[in-house]
Amino acid sequence: MTTPPFLSSGQNGRTRGERFAASYQAGEHGRFVRDAAAIGSFGANALLIDQPAGHYETGGSDDLVMCSLIGNPVAAAIDFGAGRFHFQSGETPFFLSPPQSPSVFAVENHHVARLLAVPMHEVRELLGRHGFRADDELEPLFAGGFEDPFLASLMPQLGQTLAFEGRTGLLLQDSVLVTIILALQRVGGSARTARLRLVGGLSPAMMRKATAFLMDGIAEPKGLKALAEHCGMSEFHLHRAFTRSLGCSPHRWQFLRRMEMACELLRQPKLSVIEVALAVGYESAQGFSRVFRRHYGCTPMEYRSAMQ
């Protein structure tokens, strides 16, 4: 039986740079990997990760990576290089990480997730054969989480195919992978048609102005009134437009940035906890530690120890 044309490049040994699964397992987050498997005949990989709350960064790779959260609802702030968005797995259990994009995650609670990494050149070849430009079709899915019942039903099927060995197993895995890619195209196309963004949000220029003001005020938060005056809008309209554009209130957005910055500073061993607290707008180490623990489930010192 011959291999379908759109899968042939994975079998002829062609390489396209760094692979996500290999770099993830070899990096600092490799200790959180509970299971890993090669999927199908064209270079896809699946990882099962079990991670505590915290701040995580991954480098760019040649793979398109889909994440699905398992179990309890998970909240996170995510940045794929085009701006942060707030992710709630209870509402949108999937997110898609673009290739060649270093990623930053600030995850608010312990989480278990499945990661499916597929070589992007295979995705482009498959969708190209059906008249689609993969980058255009999938681009809307890089801006936030999404849900799709059909896609959710496919993920368990992919795991079940691992029980089959040999050529039969490869063909079954390939068929489910192709279906997943086509399902992603459908979801991305629908999102693009709907334009994803809700009517009434901030313009890109106003969004940059508002978030820059909030970032400048990390050490000394100034509140919604000052932000509204800076943007030339009423507090009511700014709060509503900001929330529609970014998925959370200005106060929540700035709080998440403060926690992310705190994680970055705690990874610098020369800084004391009180120095970190002052840098992110808290007047005492006790108050900062109390908020940090409520947010991440561990104290600043416990987080520092876990990251070393």
C-alpha positions as CSV (number, residue, x, y, z in Angstrom):
1,M,0.0,0.0,0.0
2,T,1.5,3.4,-1.0
3,T,1.7,6.3,1.3
4,P,-0.6,9.2,0.5
5,P,1.2,12.0,-1.4
6,F,0.7,14.6,1.4
7,L,2.5,12.3,3.9
8,S,5.4,11.4,1.7
9,S,7.8,14.1,2.9
10,G,7.8,12.7,6.4
11,Q,8.9,9.3,5.3
12,N,11.7,10.2,2.9
13,G,13.8,11.6,5.7
14,R,13.6,15.3,4.9
15,T,14.4,17.5,7.9
16,R,13.1,21.0,8.5
17,G,15.0,22.3,11.6
18,E,14.2,22.0,15.3
19,R,11.3,19.8,16.4
20,F,9.1,20.9,19.3
21,A,8.9,17.6,21.2
22,A,12.7,17.0,21.2
23,S,13.5,20.6,22.3
24,Y,10.7,20.6,25.0
25,Q,11.9,17.3,26.5
26,A,15.5,18.3,26.4
27,G,14.8,21.7,28.0
28,E,14.1,22.9,31.5
29,H,10.5,21.8,31.3
30,G,11.3,18.2,30.3
31,R,10.9,17.1,33.9
32,F,7.1,17.7,33.6
33,V,6.7,15.3,30.6
34,R,4.7,12.2,31.8
35,D,4.4,10.5,28.4
36,A,5.6,11.0,24.8
37,A,4.9,9.2,21.6
38,A,5.6,9.5,17.9
39,I,2.3,9.7,15.9
40,G,1.8,8.5,12.4
41,S,4.3,8.5,9.5
42,F,5.0,12.1,8.9
43,G,6.8,13.3,12.0
44,A,4.0,14.3,14.5
45,N,4.6,13.9,18.2
46,A,2.3,13.9,21.3
47,L,3.3,14.8,24.8
48,L,1.4,14.5,28.1
49,I,2.6,17.2,30.6
50,D,1.8,17.6,34.2
51,Q,3.0,21.1,35.4
52,P,2.5,23.2,38.5
53,A,1.4,26.8,38.3
54,G,4.1,29.1,37.2
55,H,5.8,31.1,34.4
56,Y,7.0,29.1,31.4
57,E,8.8,29.9,28.2
58,T,9.3,27.8,25.1
59,G,11.5,28.5,22.0
60,G,10.2,28.6,18.5
61,S,10.2,25.4,16.4
62,D,9.2,24.2,13.0
63,D,6.0,22.6,14.4
64,L,2.4,23.7,14.7
65,V,1.5,22.8,18.3
66,M,-2.0,22.3,19.6
67,C,-2.7,22.1,23.3
68,S,-5.7,20.7,25.0
69,L,-6.2,20.9,28.8
70,I,-7.4,18.0,30.8
71,G,-9.3,17.9,34.0
72,N,-9.9,21.0,36.2
73,P,-10.3,24.4,34.6
74,V,-7.1,26.2,34.0
75,A,-6.4,30.0,33.6
76,A,-3.4,31.4,31.9
77,A,-2.0,34.5,30.2
78,I,-0.3,33.5,26.9
79,D,1.8,35.4,24.5
80,F,2.9,34.0,21.1
81,G,4.7,37.2,20.2
82,A,1.8,39.1,18.8
83,G,0.3,40.3,22.2
84,R,-1.0,38.6,25.3
85,F,-4.4,37.0,25.6
86,H,-6.1,35.4,28.6
87,F,-7.0,31.8,28.3
88,Q,-9.7,29.9,30.3
89,S,-9.8,26.2,29.6
90,G,-13.3,25.8,31.0
91,E,-14.6,28.1,28.2
92,T,-12.1,27.3,25.4
93,P,-10.2,24.1,26.0
94,F,-7.8,24.4,23.0
95,F,-5.2,26.8,21.9
96,L,-2.8,26.7,18.9
97,S,0.8,27.8,19.0
98,P,2.2,29.0,15.6
99,P,5.6,27.7,14.3
100,Q,8.7,29.8,14.7
101,S,7.2,31.7,17.7
102,P,8.8,31.7,21.1
103,S,5.9,31.5,23.7
104,V,5.4,32.8,27.2
105,F,2.9,31.3,29.6
106,A,1.8,32.5,33.0
107,V,-0.3,29.6,34.3
108,E,-2.4,30.3,37.3
109,N,-2.9,26.8,38.6
110,H,-1.7,23.2,38.3
111,H,-2.5,21.7,34.9
112,V,-2.4,18.5,32.9
113,A,-2.3,19.0,29.1
114,R,-1.9,17.1,25.9
115,L,0.4,18.7,23.3
116,L,0.2,17.6,19.7
117,A,3.1,18.9,17.5
118,V,2.8,18.5,13.7
119,P,5.5,19.7,11.2
120,M,4.1,22.9,9.7
121,H,5.4,22.0,6.2
122,E,3.1,18.9,6.3
123,V,0.2,21.1,7.3
124,R,0.9,23.5,4.5
125,E,1.2,20.7,1.9
126,L,-2.0,19.0,3.1
127,L,-4.2,22.1,3.1
128,G,-2.5,23.4,-0.1
129,R,-3.7,20.3,-1.9
130,H,-7.3,21.4,-1.1
131,G,-6.8,25.0,-2.1
132,F,-6.2,26.5,1.3
133,R,-3.3,28.7,2.5
134,A,-2.5,27.2,5.9
135,D,-1.0,30.3,7.5
136,D,-4.1,32.4,6.5
137,E,-6.6,29.8,7.5
138,L,-5.1,29.1,10.9
139,E,-4.0,32.6,11.8
140,P,-7.2,33.5,13.7
141,L,-6.6,30.6,16.1
142,F,-3.3,32.1,17.3
143,A,-5.1,35.0,18.9
144,G,-6.8,33.1,21.8
145,G,-8.4,29.8,22.9
146,F,-11.1,28.1,21.0
147,E,-13.6,25.2,21.4
148,D,-15.0,22.7,18.9
149,P,-16.9,19.5,19.9
150,F,-15.8,17.6,16.8
151,L,-12.2,18.4,17.4
152,A,-12.6,17.4,21.1
153,S,-14.0,14.0,20.0
154,L,-10.9,13.4,17.8
155,M,-8.3,13.7,20.5
156,P,-9.3,10.5,22.4
157,Q,-9.4,8.6,19.1
158,L,-5.8,9.7,18.4
159,G,-4.7,8.2,21.7
160,Q,-6.6,5.0,21.0
161,T,-4.7,4.5,17.7
162,L,-1.5,4.0,19.6
163,A,-2.7,0.6,20.7
164,F,-2.3,-0.6,17.1
165,E,1.2,-1.5,15.9
166,G,2.9,-1.7,12.5
167,R,1.5,-0.4,9.3
168,T,-2.1,-0.6,10.5
169,G,-1.3,1.7,13.5
170,L,0.5,4.2,11.3
171,L,-2.4,4.4,8.8
172,L,-4.9,4.8,11.6
173,Q,-2.8,7.6,13.2
174,D,-2.4,9.3,9.9
175,S,-6.1,9.3,9.2
176,V,-6.9,10.9,12.5
177,L,-4.1,13.5,12.2
178,V,-5.4,14.5,8.8
179,T,-8.9,14.8,10.1
180,I,-7.6,17.0,13.0
181,I,-5.8,19.3,10.6
182,L,-8.9,19.7,8.4
183,A,-11.0,20.3,11.5
184,L,-8.5,23.1,12.5
185,Q,-8.9,24.7,9.1
186,R,-12.7,24.6,9.4
187,V,-12.6,26.2,12.9
188,G,-10.0,28.8,11.8
189,G,-12.0,29.6,8.7
190,S,-15.2,30.1,10.7
191,A,-13.3,32.3,13.2
192,R,-11.9,34.4,10.4
193,T,-15.3,34.9,8.8
194,A,-16.6,36.0,12.2
195,R,-13.6,38.2,12.6
196,L,-13.0,36.8,16.1
197,R,-13.0,40.3,17.7
198,L,-16.2,41.4,19.2
199,V,-17.7,44.7,18.0
200,G,-17.0,47.6,20.3
201,G,-13.4,46.7,21.3
202,L,-10.4,49.0,21.3
203,S,-8.6,49.9,18.1
204,P,-5.1,48.5,17.8
205,A,-3.5,51.9,18.4
206,M,-5.7,52.5,21.5
207,M,-4.9,49.0,22.8
208,R,-1.2,49.7,22.5
209,K,-1.7,53.0,24.3
210,A,-3.7,51.5,27.2
211,T,-1.5,48.5,27.7
212,A,1.7,50.6,27.6
213,F,0.3,52.8,30.3
214,L,-0.5,49.8,32.5
215,M,2.9,48.3,31.9
216,D,4.6,51.7,32.9
217,G,2.5,51.6,36.1
218,I,3.5,48.1,37.2
219,A,5.5,49.4,40.2
220,E,2.8,52.1,41.1
221,P,-0.6,51.1,39.8
222,K,-2.8,54.2,39.1
223,G,-6.3,52.7,38.7
224,L,-9.0,52.9,36.0
225,K,-9.6,56.7,36.3
226,A,-6.0,57.6,35.4
227,L,-6.1,55.1,32.6
228,A,-9.3,56.4,31.2
229,E,-8.0,60.0,31.3
230,H,-4.8,58.9,29.6
231,C,-6.8,57.3,26.8
232,G,-9.4,60.1,26.6
233,M,-12.3,57.8,27.3
234,S,-14.9,57.5,30.0
235,E,-14.2,54.8,32.7
236,F,-17.3,52.9,31.7
237,H,-16.5,52.8,27.9
238,L,-12.8,52.1,28.5
239,H,-13.5,49.2,30.8
240,R,-16.0,47.7,28.5
241,A,-13.9,48.1,25.3
242,F,-10.7,46.9,27.0
243,T,-12.5,43.8,28.3
244,R,-14.0,43.0,24.9
245,S,-10.6,43.3,23.2
246,L,-8.4,41.5,25.7
247,G,-10.7,39.2,27.5
248,C,-10.2,40.7,31.0
249,S,-10.5,44.0,32.8
250,P,-7.6,46.5,32.9
251,H,-7.1,45.7,36.6
252,R,-6.9,42.0,35.9
253,W,-4.7,42.5,32.9
254,Q,-2.2,44.6,34.9
255,F,-2.4,42.1,37.8
256,L,-1.4,39.3,35.5
257,R,1.5,41.3,34.1
258,R,2.7,42.0,37.7
259,M,2.6,38.3,38.5
260,E,4.5,37.5,35.3
261,M,7.1,40.1,36.1
262,A,7.4,38.8,39.6
263,C,8.1,35.3,38.3
264,E,10.8,36.7,36.0
265,L,12.4,38.6,38.8
266,L,12.3,35.6,41.2
267,R,14.4,33.7,38.7
268,Q,17.2,36.2,39.5
269,P,18.7,34.8,42.7
270,K,20.4,38.1,43.7
271,L,17.1,39.8,44.2
272,S,15.4,39.4,47.6
273,V,11.7,38.8,47.9
274,I,11.1,42.4,49.2
275,E,13.0,43.8,46.2
276,V,10.8,41.8,43.9
277,A,7.7,42.9,45.8
278,L,8.6,46.6,45.5
279,A,9.4,46.2,41.8
280,V,5.9,44.9,41.1
281,G,4.0,47.4,43.3
282,Y,3.7,45.8,46.7
283,E,4.7,47.6,49.9
284,S,5.7,44.5,51.9
285,A,7.1,41.1,51.3
286,Q,4.2,39.6,53.4
287,G,1.5,41.2,51.3
288,F,3.2,40.2,48.1
289,S,3.8,36.6,49.3
290,R,0.1,36.3,50.3
291,V,-1.1,37.4,46.8
292,F,1.5,35.3,45.0
293,R,0.5,32.2,46.9
294,R,-3.2,32.8,46.3
295,H,-2.5,33.2,42.6
296,Y,0.1,30.4,41.9
297,G,-0.5,28.1,44.8
298,C,3.0,28.4,46.2
299,T,5.1,31.0,48.0
300,P,7.7,33.1,46.1
301,M,10.5,31.2,47.7
302,E,8.9,27.9,46.8
303,Y,8.6,29.1,43.2
304,R,12.2,30.2,43.1
305,S,13.4,26.8,44.4
306,A,11.3,25.0,41.8
307,M,12.7,27.1,39.0
308,Q,16.4,26.5,39.9
